Amino acid sequence: MVAADSFLVFIMWSLRRASAYSRRINRSWLGCFRARTAELDRVCHFANDRAGTCTLENVIFGRYNLSNELNHKPAIGSKQYVGSCGYCSKADMGNDNENDEIGGGIKEFETSGMDEIIEESNADEVDGDVDEESGKKKAALELLNTITETPNIVDFFSKFTEEGNELSRGDIYLITDHLRKKQLYWKALQFSEWLERSKQTDFTERDYACHLDCIAKTLGLWKAEKFIDKIPESFRGKLVYQTLLASCVSVLNIKKAESVFQKMRDLGFPITVDACEQMIIIYKRLEKKKIPNILLMMKDQNIKPSFLTYKLLIDAKCQFNDTTGMEKLVAAMKNEGMELDVFALAVIARHYISMGLKDKADLMLNEIEKRKQKGGGLGARRALLPLYASLGKADEVGRIWKECKADPKQSECIAAIQAWGKLGKVEEAEAVSEMMLQTWKNPTFGYHTSILNVYIDNNLTSKGKDLVEQMGDIGSWAGPLTWDALVRLYIKAGDVEKAHSILLKVARMKRKRPLYTTYIAVMEHYAKRGDIHNTEKLFQSMRELGYTARFKPFEILVDAYINAKTPIYGLRARMKADNLYPKKEFAGKMAVVDCFRKAELSNLID
């Protein structure tokens, strides 16, 4: 307790610049966010202990709360701080459908952008489970925000320890988790390096796993692999390798993911349902035909599917437009005593809508409405807004938005902006946007992204550019979804060079990785022009960021050479290195490029 008190004292001093006051800091604030160190290890992987507790909602938003059956709220004194375990199984993936509505689809671990919209929501939502008076909660959050805004976190904590203060294990978990929630992975990495260098604590496997995850997110997968060699052998356990596996999945490196998964088996680590779910995630995206292999392995090794496993499989069936298979999975879940949550219901509803099965979609919407009445308002309203918009039901969107206005949350506001934008009602979207600016001094990234996308999707590029001018230099603080919107804005305006310059700028920062789809969008436009130089340049940039082992970039590259009427050399060898082999359609394009080579050779002979 003494170490924690001194830690808070130091932060309060940095806020108030008054040492006399800092020594009298109110200990009751500790209840707002204090970690119960003794219980951290026990709750770190509670999702593994009980099928059904690791709900998709929790994974999407990085919130590891108990499921409905355990959804009682203990007293402050007995609360457990579980958020900092998020790195161990969460892979932040660039989703091919990153611009999907909030809560409108299964994102599993694919949340590089969703974190900006949801997890970076207003303070009341991020720490809504803290049962304290709003004033004390605000003060506690203010303390943590000081760390966020500190330019040099190493100097900050060096000064702290120089004054004779110490960091407890709980403080370390708290700080790390806070930085990760804010997606400040570079700061989290610097903090971890400082801890190890200054011998502030004896590193555990969990600390090494967190360090590994931050390296993967900031410096790339290759650096993360190298770091494992530096971890003492006694700490190179299941958690470390499962974190590496999640990192491989996050960049969709299927070859490396399979290699790590096999190594875990070779090392004799028990294969958990979490690891299997990681493989299902990547196969669902890249090699759906391999999903049955994982399911057979789970059956052979008696690995019981979790709530999340079923949801991933339901999403895969929806992607295949396999309505019957999806409905069988839902029935299997119910037989296991698992109840679909709001987000799973929303996924199924979206599938029915896309298949034109409006009656079945209405049944799902009615079920979500029932959940809303039972107290699941926030998640239900957030899911209903885009679903009603997809059905073209403006009146229903208006009804749900009216409910949200009574006690607005940023995530709901963003969902409303997106819903109105989908309906083509720009003025209504702007009204929500204006309300956000009046309600919150610094609205989350998702605010800018959502209204910007409304302008883009409704061909209002001039309004989009005006908004960008108001936003200023967002390169230093925004995230992948906002960058993606900016790039799409300038592409739609016909200024591909400007879009490319934005992409280069944010990539050089190495703070967060731009989305895969953002690179693809710019590459496609250069390819249409036959601009081989810039297409190759972006292709290489994608590889450096870990976007490898995919056909799409190679297809675009070939298109660039076809449009330039120029032969391409060594492409098959480059694909082979990624364990990719031409499919029928792609082979046809390669044949066209080969004709250029023959023509070039013929000209030389002539």
N, C-alpha and C positions, 0 to 999 in steps of 0.2 A: 504493500500500500504506500509505503514511503516513497519508493521509486516512482510510482505512478503520480503521486502528488507533486513531486518535484518536476516531473515532466510537464504536467499541466501548468504548474507555476511558471515555468519558463515560457510556455506559449502565451500565457496571459500577459507576461511581461512584454513579449514582443508586440502584443496588441495594444496594451495600455501605456507601455513605456513608463511604468510606475512600479518600482520594485517593492515599495512598502505595501501596495495593494496586493501585489502578486502573492505575497506570503500568506494572505488571508483568503485564498481562493475557496469557494464553496465546494465542499466535498460532495454535496448532493449531485453536482454536475456529473460526477463519475458514473452515476447510475445510468446516464444517458447513453454511454458508449463504452463503458469499462469492460474489458475482456475478463472472463473467468478462466484464467490460465489452467487451472487444474482440470477443467472439463473440456478443453479445446481438442485434445487428441481423441477423446471419446466421441465427440460429435462431428469431427472432421469429415468422416465418411459414413455418416448415418444412412446415406442413401443406399449404401451397399448392404446394410443390415436388414433392410425391410423393403420389399418390393412395394412400390406404390408411394413411397415418401418422396422420391426424386421426381416430382412432377415436371412436366414440360414448362409450365409457367415459371417455376423456380430456375430452371436451367436457362431459359431465355433471358430472364432479367437478372441473373446472377444472385438471386435471393434463395437461400437455402432455409426455407421455413418448413415446419411440419405440415403434413397433408391435413385434409379436412378432419379426419378422424382424430388427429392430435392437435387440433387447431385451438386449443385453449391457450390463454395468455398467462404465464406464470408471473409471480411478483417480480419487481425489478431486481431484488436481491438474488433471485435464482435464474435470471436470464442467462442464456448462453450466447457467446459471441461466435457465430459460425460462418460469417461472411468471408473470412479470409481463406477459407478452404477452396474458394472458387477456382483457383488456378489449376488444381490437381486434375480436373477432368473437363475443363471448359476449353473448347477450341474456338477462337474467334475467326470465323471463316468469311471470306468474301463471297456473298451469296449471289448467284446468278439472277436472283429475283430480289435484290436488296431493297427495291423500292416498294415492296409489298406493304400493305396497310399494317398498321400497328395491331398486333394481336390477330391479324387476319390469316395467318398461315403459320405452318410449323417452321420455325427457324432453327430448331434444335440447338446446336452449339454454333450456328452460323450467324454470329451476331456482331461482326465488327462495326456495323452501322447501327444496329438496333440498340446497342449500348448507349449511343448518343441520344436516341429518341426517348428511351425508357429509363435507363439507369441514371442518366444525367438529368432526370426530371427534378422538379422543385424539391427543396429540402424536406418538406412535409411528407412527400411520397417516398423518397429514398430511405428515410429513417422513420417511417410511419409506425413501426412496431414498437417504438420507444414510448413507454407509458409515463410521460413526464409532462409538466406544464410547458406550454409552448415557449415561454420565456427562457426557461432553463435549457430546453432542447435547442433553441436558437443559439444560445451562448455556447453550448457544446459544439454545435456545427461550426460556429464562428472560429472556434479554436482550431478545429481541423482544417478549415479553409485557409487559415494562416499558413499552414504547411504547403497547401496547394499553390498559394501565391508567392511563396518564397523563391526568389530567383536561383539561389544556390543552396540546395538542401544539405550538401556536405558541410558548408560553412556554418549553416544554421545549427546542425547537431554537434559539430565540433565545438562551437562556443558553449552549447548546452552542457557538454561533458566537462569542458574546461572549468566550469563553475562548480564542479563537484557533484553534478546530478547523474542519475543513472536511468537507463531504460529497462523496464521490466519486459518479460516475455509477452505479456498482454499488450503493452504499449507498442511493441514491435509488430505484432499481428495487426493491431488497430491501424497503425500508420500505413503498413503495406497494403492492407485491404482498402483503405481510403484512397490511396494513390491509384490503385487498380480500378476502383469504381469510377474514378475520374479519367481512366484510360491514360494516365500519366506513367506509362510503363518505363520510360527513360528515367524519370525521377525515382521510380521504385527500384530500378536496377542500380542507380547511383547510391540509394539508401542501403541496399543490400551489400554492395561492394564496400561501403563505408563501415557497416556493421562488422563485416569479416576482417577488414583491414585494422580496425581499431579494437578488435577483440571485445566488442561490447557484449557478445553472447556466444555461447557454444552452439555452433550450427547443428541442426538436426536434419534428417532427410527431408523433412518438410521445407525447411529453409532453403536447402539446395534445389529442391523442386521448384520453388517460387523463383529463385534466381535463374534457373534454367528457362522457365517460362518467359521471364522478362527479356532474357537474351534473345530467345526465339522471336519475340514480338518486335524487338528493336533492331537487332543485328542480323537476324536471319537464322534459318534452320541449321546451316553449316556451322555457324559459331556455337549454336546450342549443342550440337553433337560433340564438338571439340571440348566444350566445358565439362561434359560427362567424364572425360578422362581425368579431369582435375579433381573430381569429387572423390573423397576417400572411399575405398572399396566397401567399407562397412556401411556406408550410407547410400550406396548405389542399389537401392531396392526397387520394389514394385512401383512405389509412388513416383520415383524419378523417371522410370521408363514409361509409365503411363502418361506422365506429363509430356515427355518427348513424343509419344504417340499422338497425343492431342495436338501438339505443334505441327506434326506432319499432316494431320488431317486438316488443320486450319489453313494450310496453304495448298491443300488438295494434291499433295505429293504421294500418289498411291503406291509407287514403287518403294519409297522410303517407309511409308506407313506399314506396308506388308512386311518389310524387313524388320522393323522394330517389334511388330506384333509377334513375329516368329522368334525373335531373340528373347522376348519375354518368356516364351514357351521353352526355349532351349535352356534358359537360365533356371528353369523350374519354378518360376513365379506362378501362383495360382491365377488363372485367367478369370477376371471378374466380368460381371455383366457390363460394367462401364467400358472396359476395353472392347468388348464385343460390339457395344453400341457405337463406339468410335469407328469401327470397321464398317458397320452398317451405314453410318453417315457418309463415309467416303465412297462406298460402293453405290449407295443410292444416287450419288451425284455423277459418278464416272463409270461404274461397272455393275449395273443392277443385276446382271446374271450371276454375280458372285455372292449375292446376299444369301441364297439358300445354303451355300457352303458354311457360312457363319452360323446359320440357324441349326444346321445338322451338328456342327461342333458343339453348340450350346446344349443340344439334346443329348449328345453322347457323353458330355461332361457334367450333365445334370445342373446346368446353369439356368436358373429360373428367370424367364423374361421379366423385366420390370415394367412399370407403368410407361416409362419413356420408350422401352423397346417396342411395345405395342404401337405407340404413337408414331414412331419412326416408320414402322411397317405400314401403318395406315396411310401415312403421307406418301410412301412409295407406291402403294396401290392407287392412290389418287393421281399421282403423276402418270401412271400407266393407264389411267382412265378405266381401271378395273373396279367398277362399282360393286360387283358381287364379292370379289375378294376382300374389299375394304369392309363391307358389311359383315362378312364372316369374322374378320378380326375384331370388330366391335362386339360381336356376340361372344367371342372367346374372352375378351376383357371382362364382360359382364359375368361370364361363368366363373371367372377368377375372383369375382367380388370387387372388381375395379370399376369405378364410376368415371365416365368421361368428364373432364373439366371443361371450362369455358373455351379454352384455346383449342382443344381437340374438337369440340363441337363446331367451332368456327372454321377449322380446316375442312371438316366434312361438309359444312354448309357451302363453303366456297367451291368444293368439288361438285356438289349437286347443281350449283348455279352455273358453273362452266359447262356442265353436261345438259343443261336445259331442263333439269328435273326440279322445277320450281316448287311443286307440292312437297317433295322431300326436303328441299331447302327450308321451306316455311316451318316444317316440323322441328328442324334444328334451331331455327331462330326463336321459335316458341319456347324451346327448352332453355335457351340462353336467357330469354326474358324471365323465365321462372327462376333461374339462378340469380338473376338481378334482384328479384323480389325477396329472395332468401338472404340477401346480404352481400352478394358478390358484385355489387354495383360497379366498382371501378373497372375491373377486368371485363365485365359483361358489356358495359356501355362502350368501352374502347373497342370491343369486338363487333358490336352491333352497328356502329356508325359506318364502317366501310362496307359491311355486308348489305345493309339497306341501300347504300349508294350503288353497289354493284347491281342491285335489282331495280335501280332507277326510282326508288321510293323516297322522294324528297321530303314528303310529309313526315315519314317515320324518322328520317335523319333529323328533321327539325324538332320532333318530339323528344328524341334522345338527347339532343344538344340542349334543349330547354332544361332537362333534368341535370345535365352536367353544369350548367351555368349557376345552379344553386350553390354549388361548392366546387368550383372548377379546379381541375388538376391539369398540369401541363400536358401530360400524355393524352388526356382526353381532348384537350384543345387541338393538339396536333392531329389526332385522328379526325376531328371535326373539320379541320382545314383540308385534309386530304379527301374526306368524303364530299365536301362541297365542291372541291376542285374536280373530282371525278364526275360530278353531276353537271359540271360546266357553270356552276354558280359562283363566279369569281368574287362578286361583291360580298356574298355571305362569308366566303373564306377570308376576305380582307377584314371583315368586321370581327371575326374571331381573332385574327392576327393582331388587330388594334387593341382588342381587349387584353390579350396576353401582354402587350407592351405596357399597358396601364396597370396591370396586376402585378407583374414581376419586373423588377428592375433589370435583371440580366436573364432573360429567358434562355432555355437550353438550346443547344445546337439545332435540335429538331425543328424549332420554330422557323429558323431561316431556311432550312432545307425544305420543309413542307410548303411554305408559301412560294418559294422559288420554283418548286416543281409544279405548283398550280399554274404559274405564269408560263412555264415551259410547255406543259401539256395543253394549255389553251392558246398557244401561239402568241403569247404576249411578251415577246423577247425584250421589247423596249422597257416594259415595266420591270422585267427581270434584271436588266442592266442597271436601272435606277436603284433597285434594291441592293445590288452588289455594291454600288457606290456608297450607299448608306452604311453597309456592313463594314466597309474599310478593308484593311489587310487581314483577311481571315486565315491566311496561310499559317499563322502562328498559333491559332487556337481552335479552329474548326476541325472536323474529322472527315473520314472517308465519304460519308453520305453527302455532306455539304460540298465537298470537292467534286463528287460525281455530278451533282446538280449543276455546279458551275461549268464543268466541262460540257455537259449536255446543252446548257444554255448557249454557249458560244459556238458549238457545232451547229445548233439549230439556226443561229444567226449567220452562219456561213463563215465564221472566223475560226477555222480549224487550228491555225497557228497560235491564236490566243489560248485556245483550249489546251494545246500541247504545252505551251509555256507554263500554264497553271499546273499541269500534271508533273512537269519537270521540277517545278519549284517545291511542291509538296513531297515529291519523292526524295529530293536532296535533303529534306529536313530529317528523314529517317526516324521521325517520331511516331508516325502511324503509317501503315501501308495503304496506298490508294486501292480501291476496289479493282478486282479482275475485270469487271464489266466496263469500268472507266477506261482502262487501257484498250480493251477491245473496240470500244466506240471510236476512239481516235485512230486506232490502227485501220479500221475499216474504211474510214474516209481517205486516209493516205493511200490505201490499196486501190480504191476506186480511181484515184488520180494516176495510178501507176508510179507513185513516189516510193521507189524501192528503198532509198536511203533512210527516210524517216520510218518506214514500216519495219525495216530491219532494226533500227535503233530502238523502237518501242518493244519489238520482240525480245531483244537482248535485255532491256530493262525489266521486263516481266520475269525473265529467267533469274535475274539477279535478286528479285524479290521473292522467289520461290514459286512462282506460277509456272510450273513445269508439268510435263506428262499430260498435255491436253491437245486434242486435235485442232481445236478452233484457231489458235494462233498460227499453226502451220497452214491451215486452209487459207487464212487471210494473207499470209506471206506468199503463198502460191498465186492467189488472186492478184497481188501487186505485180508479180513478175509477168503474169498473163496480160494484164492491162498495159504493162510497159513493153510487151512483146519481146521479152528478154529471157534467155535461158537461165535456169537456176542450177547451181552445182552443189553436190554434197548434201542435198536435203534428205535423201533416204538414210544416209549415215547419221544425220542429226536426229532424225526420228527414231532410229534404232537405238540410239543412246538413251532415249526416253522410254524405250520399250513400247513404242508405238508403231503400228504397221498399217499401211494404207487400206482403207475400206474401198468399196466399189466406186462410189461417187468421187472420192478423193483421188483414186487411181486414174479416173478419167481426166481430172485436172492435170495430174502429173504428165499424162500423155500429151496434153496440149503444150506444156512447157518443154517437153522433150522434142517436140516438132521445131521449136525455136532453135534448139541446140543443133538439130540436123540441118536446118536452114543456114545457120551460122557456119557450120562446117562446110556446107556446099558452096557458100560464098567464098570461103577461103580457098577451096580447091579451084574454083573458077578463076 
